[in-house]
Structures are given as C-alpha cells and as structure tokens.
Amino acid sequence: MFSKNSRYFGLGTVTATEEGRSVTAVKLRRLPEIMGKPFMVTGGDQLDVLSAQRFKDPTRFWHVADANTELEANELVVKTSRILRMPER
C-alpha cells in the first residue's frame, strides 16, 4: 500500500464499516524518542533539500518531522530561527 520509504510502510490497518460503507485506515504510529543535533532554520530552507543533504534521500524528510514530533512536516521550516532536532540516521 505504501512505498518502503514512507513513514506508514509496514503499519497495520483497521477497517470500520458503517451504513454499508467500509473505510480502511492506518493504525496509530507511536513515535520513539529520537535524538538529534540542533539545527537552526534559515530563510529558504526546505525539508526535502535538508533530507537530501543529511540522508542522501530527499523523500526521507519525514525522519526530521518525526524527530520534532510534527505532523505537518513543512510547518517545521515556516518560521526562521526555529531550532530543529536533526536525526542521526
């Protein structure tokens, strides 16, 4: 269902049926505590570019979002001078 580099790859699903309509959803994903080095956001920073530099893979931006417990990843770089945790892996 999800590609291997997705944050949802390998998670279980649940299905609910109401009024004859079934909906399948991904189970809640618990975030482990992730250590990381401090990184200050500057104007023009983009998570995909930071991920390409850090992990050699721009699609792994969600690792940064997870380390900072942010659901909407792009919100991390909206405010300049914000200090993020950049994961080691």
N, C-alpha and C positions, 0 to 999 in steps of 0.2 A: 504494500500500500504506500509506504514512504520510502524514499531513497536512503541508502546506507549512511549518508552524511546528514540526514535530518535529525533534529532533536527528538522526534517522535518514533524513529525507527526502533522496532523491537518491542514497543509497548503493547500491552494487551488492550482489548476493546470491550465495550459493553454495548448491548443493544436494548433499546426500550421501544415498546410498542404501545401506541395509544390511538384509539379510534381507527384501527386497521392500518395505521401508518408506522413503519419501523424506522428508527434512526440509530445509526451506529456512531459511537464517539470513542475517542481515545481515553483510556484511564488516566487519572491524575498522575502526574510525574513529579515525584519528590526530588528536590534539588539538594545534593550533598553540599557541605561546606567546601568551597573551592578557594584555595589560597592563590594569591596573585600579587604581582608587583604593581605599585601605584603608577597610574598614567593620567596626565592632565589633558583634557580635551581642549583642542585649539580650533579656531575657526577653519571650517572646511574639512574637518576630519570626517571620514566615512568608515563605517564598521567593516564593509567588505574589503576596503583597502588596508585597514589595520589588520584584518584577519589574513589577508594575503601576505603581508609583511611578517606577521607573527607565526602563522601556521603553514604558510605556502599554499593556502587554500582559502579563497575568498568566501566560499559557502559555509565556512565554519564560524561565521560571525556569532552564531548562537552560543558558542562557548563563552564569549565575552558577556553576552546577555545573562547567561546562567550564573556566571561568577558575580554579577552585580544584581542578581535576582530581579531582572527587568523583563516583564512580559513582552512589551513592545520594544524590540531591540533598537530601533532608530531613535528612540527617545534618549538614549544614552549620550548621543553626540549633539543634541539640540543646544544645550547650554555650554558655552565655553567656560573654561576653568573648572569644570566638574572633574573630580578625581574618580577614576575608574580602577577596578582591580583587573589587571590583565593576567589571565591564567597562564600557568607554566606550560601546560600541554598544548 
